[in-house]
Amino acid sequence: MRAETRTRGAAANPPGNPSGNASSNPSESPAVLVDAEAGVEPSPAGAAARRALLAHPALLLVGIVLASLNMRAALAAVAPLVGEISGTFGLSATASSLVTSVPVLFLGVGALLAPWLGRRFGAERVLLAALMLLAVGILARVLPSVYALYGGGILVGTAIALLNVLMPGLIKRDFPDRAAAMTSVYTGAMIAGATVAAAAAVPLEKALGGGWEASLGFWSLLAVVAAVAWLPQALIARGRTGHEVRAVPAAGTRRVSVWRSALAWQVTLFMGLQSLWSYVLIAWMPTIFTDHGMSRSTAGVVFAFNNLVQIAGAFVVPLLAGRMRSQRPLIALVTTLVAAGYAGLMVAPVAGAWLWAAVLGVGQGGAVGLALTLIVLRSGDAVTAARLSGMAQTVGYLLAAAGPLAAGALHQATGSWTLPICVVLGVCAAALTVGLFAARDRTV
């Protein structure tokens, strides 16, 4: 549902007011109710739909949490099983990396479509469709065909992209005064889903007695449950599309394309670089451990522990970021932790596995939470948040898709993980540089 936010003057959030509160200056122009996705005044039916939804905030919160649980689970469940998947289809290391890279690539491609779909059909209806598409994609991946494996990955990536892009704008729209706190909730739920999926991958394989296919297919149930929970919100918002609002721009509003903003590009590049290092780990962390002699089940548990620790960083860092005018100290903290963890994987991968998993977990969770929070904090209003989210996640995930593929190719060429890890350390340095610019107290 595209509900209204109160806008005064040029933007809902003047620079220096990242919380999303409207200015209280009585000299400013009267508040105008503005559609949060289209930037236009809603119809009476739209305003009534918003009131109906906000009358049931618990319903909205449950929908957000359940949708967020699906944002990484389908990807994280693959990593502990990639060896068996490769064996089934006779895939090389480079081809195996595509099992993870193809969905990440379509996280970027799908992000191109998300803003238009949200404006055309409404965020709630698109999120419902995305969850249903995700369930279909997960099931397609377990069909006995390598084409279905990759084709299902395309559907999975596209569905998750829609969830990723629309969620920040929805939170900015419906929780303008608690945007950072709500970002920490949905980011924590997203990582919790990945944690459970990673930890349960091998046990599910054994418990269901159907090989890796049954283990992967199980996660379609989580997508179906989330779709059922989201259905009431889609029904409340039914009939509201971009054709049902009156195109009256807010008074004094001047829109400039986020693609022309240096700050928007800095936020986008930080999003992409932190996604790159995360998806390299999602694709290859268990394999790094097993290549150095660790058992597959233990590697899966360590990987799950890494995801579990990410919840702490993903929950705490956005809360801290919302209380700071500049988030530069947090940028330095999370990039340093990730670099230290990767260096540990290169020096003593098995002996220090639990330590590196913990250090990486705090850094990874903090980085993704910070990247998503920066989208909200650097946006002047909900419209800009939706557009910046689309830009950051389109470019960011297209960039991130190169990570698992490049790491797999370098490992295959050298027979070692040293060079791939060194390249990721360079990515950490680049993320630190661009992140310090993105964390300045500015708005797009």
N, C-alpha and C positions, 0 to 999 in steps of 0.2 A: 504494500500500500504506500502511495506517495502522500505523506502527510505534510503539514505546513510547519515551517519554522518562522520565528519572528525575526524580521530583518529591519534594521534601522540604518538609513543612509546607504553607504556603498556595500556594506557587508554585515553579516550577523556577528562576526567576531572581528573587531578592530585589532590591529597589531598590538601584541602585548596582552591580549585577552583570549588565550587559547582554550579556556574552559568551555567556551560555547555560550556564555551568558550574553544576553543582549545588553547594549549600553543603556544606562539610566539617565543620560543627559536629556533634560526636558527641552532643550533647544533644538534637538534633532527632529527630523521629519517623523510623522506618526508611523507606528509600526504597520507593516503590510504583511499579510499572511501569504507565504510563498511556498509553492510546491518544492519539496526538498530535492527532487531529481530533475524536474524540468525547469525550475526557476520561474514558475508562473503561478498565478492565483488559482486555487482549486475550486472545483464546483461545490455546491452545498452537499451533494452526496459524498464527495471526497472528505469534507470536514466531518461529516457525521460518521463516516467509516473510521476515521482516525480516533474520534472520541470513543467509539465502540471498542476498538482495539486496546486503547490505553485504559479502558475500564477493566481490562483483564491483563494487567502487567505480568502476572505469573505465567499466563499462557504464552506471552511473547518471550519471556525469559527461558522457559522450557524449550520453545522452538529454537531459539538462538543456540542454546547449549547443545541440544541434540544434533542440530545441523553442523555445529562446530566439531563435534566428535568425529564427523565423517571427513573432515578436511584433509586429514593425513593418514587415517587408518588404512585405506585401500593401498596407499603407497608403502607405508611402513611394514605391512604384512608380507610384502614381497621379499624384502632384503634377507631375512633368515632362510628363505627357500630358493634363492636365485641359483644356487648350485644344482639343486634337483631339477629346477625348470630348465636350466642349460643342458643338463644331462638328458632330459626327456626329448628335447628338440635338437641336440647336438650343436649347441651354439658356442661360438668363440667368445672370448672375454669382451671384445668390442660389441658383438651382437647381443651378448647378455646385458651390457650396459643400456642397450636400447629399451629393455623391459622397463627400466626406470626413466630413461631420458625421454621416451615418446610421450608418456603422460605429462612430464614437466614441460616439454615443448608445447603441448596443447593447453597447458595452464596459461601460457602466453597468448596463444591463438584464440582461445576461448575468452580471454580477458578483453579482446578487441570487441567482441559481440555483446558483452555483459551490459555496458551502459545503455546501448540502444535497446536491448531487450527489456531492461528495467524500465525505461521510459515508455516503451510501447505497450507492455503488458502488465507492468507493476512489479515491484520487487518481490512481493510475497508469492505471486504466481510463478515467477521465474525460479525462485528458490525451491518451490515445490517440484517444478519440472526438473530442476537440476538433481534433486535427490532421487527422483525416479530414474533419470538417465544414469546416475551413478550406480544404482542397483543393477540395471541392465548391463552396463559396462563391466562391472565386477564379474557377473555371470558369464559374459562373453569371453573373458580372459581364460576361463577354465575349459573351454571347448578344445577338443583334440586337434588343434590346428595352430601353427605358428602365426598364420595370418589373423586368426581370431585373438591370439595372445596380444599382438600389437594393435589390432583394431579395437579390442576392448580397452587397451591402454589409451587410445584416442578418446573414447567415450568417457573414461574415468577422468582424464585430464581436463576435458572440456567441462564436465559437470563440476569438478572442484573449482575450476576457474570462475564459474558463475557464482559459486558460494563465496569464494575469496573476495571478489571484486564488489559484490553488492553488500556484504556485511558491514564494512566500515561506514558507508553512506547511510545504511539503515540505522546504525548505532548513533551516528552524528545527528540523524533526523529525530529519533525517538528518545534519545538520552543525551540531549545537548549539554546538560549540566554535569553529567557523570560519564562523559565519553571515555576518559582514560581508564576509569574503574571498570566499565563494561568491556573495554578492549582487553583488559587483563583477564576478565572472566571468559570471554570467548577464545582468547589465545590459549589460556590454560586448558580449556576443554578440548581444543584442537590437539594439543600435545598429549593430553591424557588419552585421547582416542588412539594416537600413534603408539603410545606406551603399551596399552593393552594389546593392540594388534601385534606389535613386535614380540611381546612376551608370550602371547598365546599361539603364535604361528606354528612352532614345532609341536607343542603339546596338543593342539587341535588336530594336526596331521596324524598324530598317533591315536588320539581318542576317537576320531571319526573313521579311522581305518581306510581312508580313501585317497591317501597320498596328498601331494601339495594342492591338487585341484579342490578337494573338499575344504582344506584349510583356507584357501583364498576365497572360495565361494561363500563361506560362512558370513563374510562381512557385508554381503548384500542385505542380510537381515537388519543390520544396524541402519543402513540407508532407508529401508522400508519403514522401520520404526520412526525415524526422524521425519519421513514424508507424512506419515499418519499424524504426528504431532503438529506438523506445519499446516495441515489441511484446514483447520478452523481459521487460521489467519488468512489463508488464501480465499476462503469463503467470505470472511468479513470484508476483504478488499476487492471482492469480485466486481467486475464491471468497471473498475477504475483503470483507465489507460490514458496515454498521452493525448487522446482525442477528446477526453471528457473534461479538460481543464481549459480555462479561459486564458489565452496568451497575453497576460498583462505583466510586463517586467516590474520588479520592485522599484520603488522610487529611488532615483539616483544610482541605480545599479549599472555598472559597466563591466562587462565580461571580457576577459582576455584569455586566449587559449593557454591552457597549462603547458602545452607543448612548446611554448615560447618563453617559459619561465626558467631561469637558471636554477632557482631554488627547487622547482619541481623536478628538474633533471638530477639534482643532487639527492633528493629523497628517493627518486627512482633508481639511481645507481646503487645507493646503499641497500635498498630492497633487493636488487638483483644480485649483488655480491654476497650478501649474507645468505640469500637463498642458494647460491651456487655452492658455498661450503657446506650448507646443511644437506643438500641433495647428494653431494658426493658421499657424505657419511651414511645417508639413508640407503644408498645403492651399495656401498662397499665396506662399511665398517665391519660387519660380521665376516666378510671374506678376508679382510686384512688380518683378523684374529686367526681364522682357520688356516690361512696360508703360513702362519707362524707356529702352527702346532696345536692350537686350541680346538677342543671338540666343538662340533656344530651346535649342540644344545647349549653349551656354556657361552659360546659366542652370541647366541640369541638372547640369553639372559643378560649378558653385559650390555648388549644393544638396547634391550628393554630398560635396563637401569639408566642408561644414557637418556632415553626419552622421558623416564620418570623424573629425573633431576631437572630436565628442561621445564617442567611445570613450575618449579620454584622461580626460575629466572623469568619465565613468561608472565607470571602473576605479579611479582614484586617490581620488576623494572618499569612496566607501564605506569604503575601507581607512583613510583618515584618521578618518572618523567612528567607526569601531570602536575607535579608540585614544583617543577623547575621552569624558569624562563628559558634557560639554555640547557640542552641535554648533552653537552660535550663531555662531561665526566663519565656519563653512562656509555657513550660511544667508545671512549678509550678503554673502559672496563671490559665491555663485552668482546671487543676485538682482541684485546690482550689475552683474555681467557681462552678464546678459540685458537689463537696462534699457539699458546702454550700447550694446549691439548693436542693439537696436530703434531707439534714438535715431539711430544711424548710418544705418540704413535709411531713416529719414525725411529726414535732412539730405543725404546723398550716397550714394544706393543703388548706383549703378553704379561711380563712381570709387573707392569704398571697399569694394566688394562682398566681396573676399577677406578683408579685415580684419574686416568685420562678421560674415562667416560663421564666422571663427575664434573671435572673441569670443563670439558666440552659441553656438557649438558647445561650448566649454568650459563655459559657464554652463548650457546645456540638459542636457548629459550629466551634469554634476555635480549638477544639481537632481533629475533623475529617479533617479539613483543614490542620492542622499541621501534622497529621499522614500521609496523602497523600503527603504532601510536603517533609517529611522526606524520603519517598521512593525515591523521585527524588534527593534530596540533598545528601543522603548517598550513591548514586549510582555513580560509576565512569564514566559510559557511558550509552547509551540507551539500550544496550543489557542487562546490569546488572539491569537497571531500570525495564525492562520487567520481568526479572526473579525474582527480589526482590518483585515486585508487585504481581506476582503469588504466591510466598511463603507467603507474609504477608497477603494476602486476603484469601488464602486457610486456613491457620491455624487460622488466626484472626476471620474469620466468623464461622468456626467450633466451636471456643471458644465462640463467641458471641451468637450462637444459643442456648446455654445452659441458657442464661440469662432470656429470657421471660418464658421459661418452668420452671426453678427453682423458679423464683419469683411467678408464678402462683401456683406451688405446695406448697410453703411455706405459701402463703396467704390462700390457701384452708385448710392447716393443722392447722394454728393458728387462722384463722378468722380475721387477722389484717395485715396491711401493715408494721408494725414496724420491724419485723424480716427481711423481704425481703430488706427493705431500709438499714438496718444495714449491711447486706451482701454486698450491692452495695457500701457502704462507705468503706468497706474493699477493694473492687475492685479499688476504687479511690486511696487508699494508695499504692496498688501494682502498679497501672499505673504511679503514681508519681515516684516510685523507679526505675522502668525499663525505664521510659521515660527520666530520667536524664542521663542514660547511652546512650540511643539512640540519644540524642541531642548533643553529643560530636562532635567536628569538626574532623570527620573521614569519610572515604569512604570504602564501601565494595569492 
